[in-house]
Amino acid sequence: MNWKFQSLKKITNQTINIKMNLPGHIEEFSQRSIFCFSNLLLAAILCFIEVKEIVKIFQAPATGIKFLQFAPGEYFFVSLKIATFAGILLVSPIIFIQIFLYLIPGLTKYEKNIVIPISFGSYILFLGGLSFSYFLLIPISLNFFIAYGSEVVEPFWSFEQYFDFIIILIFLNSLTFQVPSAQIILGLLGIVSGKKMLSYWKYIVIVCTFIAAIITPSTDPITQLLVALTLLMLYLIGSGCVIILTNVDMKTS
């Protein structure tokens, strides 16, 4: 009966501490959210002031293309969209750090050893997907669209549709680059082992080819093959990391 009473008392004290700390957590969350939003708003305003230079950066891959404005105010509203998107990219490290500062105190040492490396790796993969999209995938896709039918039609593109195309392509590729992070989480949770992941390689080839066909805007096989091989490489790297991490965890335990 004594151990039951002590256990009940311990649970009660924990519940009281949680209730006492809840207003503090809410206040901290509000302050960090306001801080992130303020930085995002400031970055978006600064980007809007220099939006012409940012537009040139986004237009750079579309060499030889003349952009048209098909509706009143189209350039203005697209400029707001571009400034917001650029502001998010600039402020993303600050948002990332603020999320970490909020979550880290509540994690155990073991959870910190898992969450911190995965989170930083995930952010690096996000930047890798961003660079891959802008410097490789977008130029290849645009060159295909420019070359295709260039002898028949004059390449005049809608300003808004072009930037919607660029933003969606960057977002989708940055998202697909998170595959290794998802694999490591599944592996450390014991849902799927690294060896099991590698055994599925035949099915993964098909899945990567299918995903590449969806996220690749051009229909040329070279671009789709490049994206499929990149996704397959990311999957194999993720599987290898899971095998290494699980072996290290078993040795340390």
C-alpha positions in Angstrom: 0.0 0.0 0.0 2.9 2.3 0.8 4.5 2.1 -2.7 1.0 2.7 -4.3 0.6 5.8 -2.1 4.1 7.1 -3.1 3.4 6.5 -6.8 0.1 8.3 -6.6 1.8 11.2 -4.8 4.5 11.4 -7.4 2.0 11.5 -10.2 0.0 14.1 -8.4 3.1 16.3 -7.9 4.0 15.9 -11.6 0.5 16.9 -12.6 0.6 20.0 -10.3 4.0 21.0 -11.8 2.7 20.6 -15.3 -0.4 22.8 -14.5 1.9 25.3 -12.8 4.3 25.4 -15.8 1.6 25.5 -18.4 1.0 29.3 -18.4 4.8 29.8 -18.6 5.0 27.5 -21.7 2.1 29.3 -23.3 3.7 32.7 -22.6 7.1 31.5 -24.0 5.4 30.0 -27.1 3.5 33.3 -27.7 6.7 35.4 -27.3 8.7 33.2 -29.6 5.9 33.2 -32.2 5.6 37.0 -32.1 9.4 37.2 -32.5 9.4 34.9 -35.5 6.4 36.6 -37.1 8.0 40.1 -36.5 11.3 38.9 -38.2 9.3 37.4 -41.1 7.3 40.6 -41.6 10.5 42.7 -41.5 12.3 40.3 -43.9 9.3 40.4 -46.3 9.2 44.2 -46.2 13.0 44.4 -47.0 12.6 41.8 -49.8 9.7 43.8 -51.2 11.9 46.9 -51.3 14.5 45.0 -53.2 12.0 42.8 -55.1 13.3 43.9 -58.5 16.7 42.3 -57.7 15.1 39.2 -56.3 12.9 38.9 -59.4 16.1 39.0 -61.5 17.5 36.1 -59.5 14.4 34.0 -60.2 14.3 35.0 -63.8 17.9 34.1 -64.4 17.3 30.4 -65.3 14.7 31.5 -68.0 17.2 32.9 -70.5 15.8 34.5 -73.6 12.2 34.7 -72.3 10.1 37.8 -72.3 7.6 38.0 -69.5 4.2 39.6 -69.9 1.6 41.0 -67.5 -1.9 39.7 -68.4 -3.9 41.4 -65.7 -3.9 44.8 -64.0 -1.7 44.7 -60.9 -0.3 41.2 -61.7 3.3 42.3 -61.2 2.4 44.0 -57.9 0.6 41.0 -56.4 3.3 38.6 -57.6 5.9 40.8 -56.1 4.2 40.5 -52.7 4.2 36.7 -53.2 7.9 36.7 -54.1 8.8 39.0 -51.2 7.0 36.7 -48.8 8.6 33.6 -50.2 12.1 35.1 -50.1 11.4 36.4 -46.5 10.5 32.9 -45.4 13.8 31.6 -46.8 15.8 34.3 -45.1 14.1 33.9 -41.7 14.0 30.1 -41.8 17.2 29.8 -39.7 15.7 32.1 -37.0 12.5 30.1 -36.9 14.4 26.9 -36.8 16.5 28.1 -33.8 13.4 29.4 -32.0 11.7 26.1 -32.3 14.8 24.4 -30.9 15.1 26.8 -28.0 11.5 26.1 -27.1 11.6 22.3 -27.3 15.1 21.5 -26.0 14.5 22.1 -22.3 11.7 19.5 -22.3 13.7 16.7 -23.8 15.8 14.1 -22.1 19.5 13.7 -22.8 18.8 10.7 -25.0 16.1 12.5 -26.9 18.4 15.5 -27.4 21.1 13.2 -28.9 18.5 12.0 -31.4 16.5 15.1 -32.2 19.3 17.7 -32.5 21.4 15.9 -35.2 18.2 14.9 -37.1 16.9 18.4 -37.1 20.1 20.0 -38.2 20.5 17.3 -40.9 16.9 17.9 -42.0 17.7 21.7 -42.4 20.8 20.9 -44.4 18.8 18.6 -46.7 16.3 21.4 -47.1 19.0 23.7 -48.3 20.3 20.9 -50.5 16.9 20.5 -52.1 16.7 24.3 -52.6 20.1 24.4 -54.4 19.4 21.3 -56.4 16.1 22.8 -57.7 17.5 26.2 -58.6 20.9 25.3 -60.0 20.1 22.1 -61.8 16.5 21.0 -62.1 14.9 24.3 -63.0 17.4 25.3 -65.7 17.1 21.8 -67.3 13.3 21.9 -67.3 13.1 25.5 -68.6 15.6 24.8 -71.4 13.4 21.9 -72.4 10.3 24.1 -72.5 12.1 26.8 -74.4 13.5 24.5 -77.0 10.3 22.6 -77.5 8.2 24.3 -80.1 10.6 27.3 -80.3 10.3 27.1 -84.2 6.5 27.3 -84.0 5.6 29.6 -81.2 7.2 32.7 -79.7 8.2 32.2 -76.0 6.2 34.9 -74.2 5.3 33.7 -70.6 3.0 34.9 -68.0 4.8 36.6 -65.1 2.6 35.1 -62.4 2.5 31.5 -63.8 6.2 31.4 -64.2 6.9 32.2 -60.5 4.1 29.9 -59.3 5.9 27.2 -61.3 9.3 28.1 -59.7 8.0 28.2 -56.2 6.1 24.9 -56.4 9.1 23.2 -58.0 11.4 24.4 -55.2 9.0 23.5 -52.5 8.3 19.9 -53.8 12.0 19.1 -54.3 13.0 20.5 -50.9 10.2 18.3 -49.4 11.5 15.1 -51.2 15.0 15.8 -49.9 13.6 15.0 -46.4 13.5 11.3 -47.2 16.7 10.4 -45.2 15.3 12.3 -42.1 12.1 10.3 -42.2 14.0 7.1 -42.6 16.2 7.8 -39.6 13.2 8.6 -37.4 11.5 5.3 -38.5 14.7 3.4 -37.9 15.4 4.8 -34.4 11.8 4.2 -33.4 12.2 0.5 -34.4 9.4 0.6 -37.0 11.7 -0.4 -40.0 15.3 -1.5 -39.8 18.0 -0.3 -42.1 18.5 -3.7 -43.6 14.8 -4.0 -44.3 14.9 -0.7 -46.0 17.7 -1.8 -48.3 15.8 -5.0 -49.1 13.0 -2.9 -50.6 15.4 -1.3 -53.2 13.5 -2.8 -56.2 10.2 -1.2 -55.1 12.0 2.0 -54.2 13.4 2.3 -57.8 9.8 2.2 -59.1 8.6 4.7 -56.5 11.5 7.1 -57.2 10.7 6.9 -60.9 7.0 7.6 -60.2 7.8 10.5 -57.9 10.3 11.9 -60.4 7.6 11.8 -63.2 5.3 13.8 -60.9 7.6 16.5 -59.6 9.5 17.0 -62.9 7.6 19.5 -65.0 9.4 18.6 -68.2 8.7 15.3 -70.0 12.3 14.7 -71.1 13.7 11.4 -69.8 17.0 12.9 -68.9 15.6 15.2 -66.2 13.3 12.5 -64.8 16.2 10.1 -64.7 18.3 12.7 -62.9 15.6 13.3 -60.2 14.9 9.6 -59.8 18.6 8.8 -59.3 18.9 11.6 -56.8 15.9 10.3 -54.8 17.3 6.8 -54.9 20.7 8.0 -53.7 19.0 9.9 -50.8 17.1 6.7 -49.9 20.3 4.6 -49.9 22.1 7.2 -47.8 19.2 7.2 -45.3 19.2 3.4 -45.1 23.0 3.4 -44.5 22.6 6.0 -41.7 19.9 4.0 -40.0 22.1 0.9 -40.0 25.1 2.8 -38.6 23.0 4.6 -35.9 21.1 1.5 -34.8 24.4 -0.5 -34.5 26.0 2.3 -32.5 22.9 2.5 -30.2 23.0 -1.2 -29.6 26.7 -1.1 -28.6 26.2 1.8 -26.3 23.2 0.3 -24.6 
